[in-house]
Amino acid sequence: MFNFDKEFKYLLKLSRTSKLSGILFSYRSFIAAAGLLFVYSLIGTVFLECFYVTYDIWEHIPQIMAFKDNPFSPVDPYLRGDNTSHLLTPYHFFLGVAANLSGLSPLIIFYIAGLINLIFFLYSVKVLAAEYFGDRKYSLLVLTILLFAWLYPPVSSGYYNFAFIPLTLGYPYRAVFPLLLLVIARYNNSIRAIDLVFYTIAGALAFASHPVTGGFIFMVMFLKSALDRETGITKKVIPLFVPAVALLLTFLWPFYPILGFVTSANKLNVFNLPDAYKFYYHTVWTLLVLSAPALIMLKARIKEKKFDFIMVATMLLTPLIMVNYFLFKNEPLARMIVFIALMFQLLMIEWLMKNIELKNHRLLKFSALVMIILFALQIPFSLQTISLFPEIIQGKPVGHFSNIRYYNEFQNFDRWITDGGKILAPLPVSVMLSKTTHQNAVAFYFPNPSIPGTKEKSADVEKYFSTSSIDEKLAIIKKYNVRYIVTDKSSASPGSLGMGSVLLGVIDGYSVYRIEPATSQPQVSQ
């Protein structure tokens, strides 16, 4: 059992008495660091604060809710039936079933899954160190590079840097990324038949849950098998076909058309918006930081004629990503740039191991200083998602700004409103209603060019709460047959419009009114 106090004291003592290489090359140091990371993640998860922020966590929660309500016939809340969401994935299915069986809320299940994903990630780091780099003593070095060797990465799924802990721990890619590390460490032409079955099923689930990472897993599987010089063609056949079989299996997933998603990846949809591809090219700053050691190790590979999966994957992805920026301008393809960063990080780990063996202490101290600076740059974003700090500063009760408090309070909507009546609420509240409850808001999403109706409905909601014209307000109420109004302004309440209403209660400072039936469809004055 992990003894946090004992391991922390060990790490503190080691930092005072040992050289840098002694700390980095200690498996016990990794265990202590992993324990610290888990405790930080646990606290950060419980006090995660981003309720009204448009992070993807609020795209995942409604999918879990859909599977919790009906595991085998989920109603897609993401696009309200106007389109198909790729977020009805196996990952959300498993979490939805867990929520259904346990009775826990989708948010709590999401949080628990995040902590499990972290444990899986730490395990995969240990396996990568032991079986790819040759010794588990390199685990802390691997963990450090994967988490901290980043400079201004995009705030997006697929990125596994420290700054996005605890925010993204429950995201699907956090469950899929450790599988990628295991594939890098263990996939080869000599693995047992049972392992091939495992990688086939796991690969299919990974691709169906996070296609970008799953696609790269397939690439690594294929390259590792094809480039293996130690096995003949007969031993390569089955491992080479595992990615293809896994991909075919994903087409059987019943809750969204994966084949259609793959073939339409270049079309305008909610996952490929105009100019969104540019966002992912911020990763170039990370690539620049890693470029010197990466290029040194790539040059050594060329000299030794060692064409392994790292080199070939880098050679394949780099020109493709460059052409995409100027020609294809495709968002899903742009997301693949994160895997160039991963290849560079693996090369940097090799470079550091080599220099540590050569006892190049000056270079190692410089590298450590760079890592500390990069780590410091990531701290602000991670801390700003934790509610404890603003609560202490503003003198609020512990947990006041946490997602859990907001989420639990919003569940009152489901207790108070059971007739499916249309709700008119400020846009941020409307969107969160759609993502955390079963309610029917006028605007269920922010304006999005690929989701029909969102632009018009959002504009009407904004107009209702900004206009001073009673006639315009009444016209909007009539247009959408509004039954409930949620507002924190007396000027937007039904009473201010001369309508009868009942105050159901107050949620997060917003009064919830039910319009009386006799006046629910008022006449607009001429």
Secondary structure, DSSP 8 states (H G I E B T S, - for coil): ---HHHHHHHHHHHHHHS-HHHHHT-HHHHHHHHHHHHHHHHHHHHTB--TTS--THHHHHHHHHHHHH-TTS---TTTTTSS--TT--HHHHHHHHHHHHH---HHHHHHHHHHHHHHHHHHHHHHIIIIISS-GGGHHHHHHHHHH--SS--SSTT---GGGTTTTTTSHHHHHHHHHHHHHHH--TT--HHHHHHHHHHHHHHHHH-HHHHHHHHHHHHHHHHT-SSS-HHHHHHHHHHHHHHHHHHTT-TTS-HHHHHHTTTS-BTTB-TTGGGGGGGGHHHHHHHHHHHHHHHHHHHHHT---HHHHHHHHHHHHHHHIIIII--HHHHTTHHHHHHHHHHHHHHHHHHHHHTT-HHHHHHHHHHHHHHHHHHHHHHHHTBTHHHHHHHT--TTTTSHHHHHHHHTHHHHH--S--EEE--HHHHHHHHHHSS-EES--S---TTSTTHHHHHHHHHHHHH---HHHHHHHHHHTTEEEEEES-GGGSGGGGT--EEEEEEETTEEEEEE-GGGSS-----
